[in-house]
């Protein structure tokens, strides 16, 4: 089959690779209909998560048709049109029973790497390095899905492929941030980042009853999408002072809930941005956390912050004093998608959650290298490059 | 020596180095990075209980020690205790005498496999996976060495 692979720092190729096979009784094989680039892939491409091997198949956000099922699969069947969560979870360990699926104890066959880095290992993820299991990704004609009954959800007839695709990761991640940060009716929610995840976090906050939702970014086409398709307000950080805007818009309190949807390669203007770039390039810190810092400083006293952006290891100048003295609740997680996907598909079926606008560039899988280049450079207003194998 | 041979030789060394590096990472205590339970001297490390929590009735584990642990025979002490707060059972094991780092790695893998067999009914496999052309580079070989070693390393 054909597949898009990581072949080196900032290098993507399309190659012929072996077809996947059922390896475990709980596996299913999915013929991929649509698979999308994700902002977190850029950390892999750029070499910031140094556990990729040349030839690894990329991609973790996808949907398609079940074409084969293992002996222990009970619910999924051949012919089901499914969306698959990006994290691999067994559904039976204590973490899965608590609906903390990305923390699954039985989802990552390479726990030694992440335990060494973080003290504990999260679950595995498709196409996201050998630190998260070394599973082949979805930018391919076929993909093996472990624990198929747990991670694959049948898409309702009335939901299009392009809408369902983003339930795999962008929507479920955004929804998780809004819900687990404790968004409730009357809240003001600020979201850093207007990519797919940030937009969906904003939409989820609105559906959870937030009074006011503000999305912060600098790219005009993304801010326009937020206004037009999400219905939230926007702040362009390249033209105004975010902290001052947020104070002004919240009666001096600051947002009740802050959601960071940017991650380890945050762009920020001025001295702060230069400082983080230099430290990261000199390997004195692994991540650039400017959005996290700003969110902590902006958040109201006693408010909450959810970190959705992917971070690898350690950062500098983390404002722990502000976090502690303001009594903030800070949470983060990789996506517990299995917890939120059923509700998300219902909202999608009712037309309350639309995602088609995120797919600004839909192209054949063979054009994946070009798609990633456009996505990385934000060329032609690219929000997501979606590939069709 | 021709260049391809040099690269292949370097890659081979790097593969071993990758596994070794991961092993060494378990002993590091850099601020903000890494964590390990294996900072004791070899004799103490060998005697330390290594444990996993298994979401099951403790009685089930007491009556039938999972096969991966049973395979160690009388070289291990195995302990099963109820885990607090409906977390199932704590399955712990330790060697009865001095052992090597590799044998401790075998025990880590056996504990994880035991947990998976009880909770899921099978151990998750990852190989063979579809992949494209693997360039013979030292960095790539190091990643492969790490991945090969990873099931037997960690904080257990």
Boltz contact constraints between the chains, C-beta under 6 A:
constraints:
  - contact:
      token1: [A, 5]
      token2: [B, 132]
      max_distance: 6.0
  - contact:
      token1: [A, 15]
      token2: [B, 132]
      max_distance: 6.0
  - contact:
      token1: [A, 17]
      token2: [B, 130]
      max_distance: 6.0
  - contact:
      token1: [A, 17]
      token2: [B, 131]
      max_distance: 6.0
  - contact:
      token1: [A, 17]
      token2: [B, 132]
      max_distance: 6.0
  - contact:
      token1: [A, 18]
      token2: [B, 130]
      max_distance: 6.0
  - contact:
      token1: [A, 20]
      token2: [B, 130]
      max_distance: 6.0
  - contact:
      token1: [A, 23]
      token2: [B, 125]
      max_distance: 6.0
  - contact:
      token1: [A, 24]
      token2: [B, 122]
      max_distance: 6.0
  - contact:
      token1: [A, 24]
      token2: [B, 125]
      max_distance: 6.0
  - contact:
      token1: [A, 25]
      token2: [B, 122]
      max_distance: 6.0
  - contact:
      token1: [A, 53]
      token2: [B, 140]
      max_distance: 6.0
  - contact:
      token1: [A, 53]
      token2: [B, 143]
      max_distance: 6.0
  - contact:
      token1: [A, 54]
      token2: [B, 134]
      max_distance: 6.0
  - contact:
      token1: [A, 54]
      token2: [B, 135]
      max_distance: 6.0
  - contact:
      token1: [A, 54]
      token2: [B, 140]
      max_distance: 6.0
  - contact:
      token1: [A, 55]
      token2: [B, 131]
      max_distance: 6.0
  - contact:
      token1: [A, 55]
      token2: [B, 132]
      max_distance: 6.0
  - contact:
      token1: [A, 55]
      token2: [B, 133]
      max_distance: 6.0
  - contact:
      token1: [A, 55]
      token2: [B, 134]
      max_distance: 6.0
  - contact:
      token1: [A, 57]
      token2: [B, 130]
      max_distance: 6.0
  - contact:
      token1: [A, 90]
      token2: [B, 120]
      max_distance: 6.0
  - contact:
      token1: [A, 92]
      token2: [B, 119]
      max_distance: 6.0
  - contact:
      token1: [A, 92]
      token2: [B, 120]
      max_distance: 6.0
  - contact:
      token1: [A, 93]
      token2: [B, 55]
      max_distance: 6.0
  - contact:
      token1: [A, 93]
      token2: [B, 119]
      max_distance: 6.0
  - contact:
      token1: [A, 94]
      token2: [B, 55]
      max_distance: 6.0
  - contact:
      token1: [A, 94]
      token2: [B, 87]
      max_distance: 6.0
  - contact:
      token1: [A, 106]
      token2: [B, 116]
      max_distance: 6.0
  - contact:
      token1: [A, 106]
      token2: [B, 120]
      max_distance: 6.0
  - contact:
      token1: [A, 106]
      token2: [B, 124]
      max_distance: 6.0
  - contact:
      token1: [A, 109]
      token2: [B, 124]
      max_distance: 6.0
  - contact:
      token1: [A, 109]
      token2: [B, 126]
      max_distance: 6.0
  - contact:
      token1: [A, 110]
      token2: [B, 147]
      max_distance: 6.0
  - contact:
      token1: [A, 110]
      token2: [B, 150]
      max_distance: 6.0
  - contact:
      token1: [A, 111]
      token2: [B, 154]
      max_distance: 6.0
  - contact:
      token1: [A, 112]
      token2: [B, 22]
      max_distance: 6.0
  - contact:
      token1: [A, 112]
      token2: [B, 150]
      max_distance: 6.0
  - contact:
      token1: [A, 112]
      token2: [B, 153]
      max_distance: 6.0
  - contact:
      token1: [A, 112]
      token2: [B, 154]
      max_distance: 6.0
  - contact:
      token1: [A, 113]
      token2: [B, 150]
      max_distance: 6.0
  - contact:
      token1: [A, 115]
      token2: [B, 154]
      max_distance: 6.0
  - contact:
      token1: [A, 115]
      token2: [B, 155]
      max_distance: 6.0
  - contact:
      token1: [A, 116]
      token2: [B, 25]
      max_distance: 6.0
  - contact:
      token1: [A, 116]
      token2: [B, 26]
      max_distance: 6.0
  - contact:
      token1: [A, 116]
      token2: [B, 34]
      max_distance: 6.0
  - contact:
      token1: [A, 119]
      token2: [B, 35]
      max_distance: 6.0
  - contact:
      token1: [A, 130]
      token2: [B, 143]
      max_distance: 6.0
  - contact:
      token1: [A, 130]
      token2: [B, 147]
      max_distance: 6.0
  - contact:
      token1: [A, 134]
      token2: [B, 126]
      max_distance: 6.0
  - contact:
      token1: [A, 134]
      token2: [B, 147]
      max_distance: 6.0
  - contact:
      token1: [A, 136]
      token2: [B, 129]
      max_distance: 6.0
  - contact:
      token1: [A, 136]
      token2: [B, 130]
      max_distance: 6.0
  - contact:
      token1: [A, 146]
      token2: [B, 124]
      max_distance: 6.0
  - contact:
      token1: [A, 314]
      token2: [B, 32]
      max_distance: 6.0
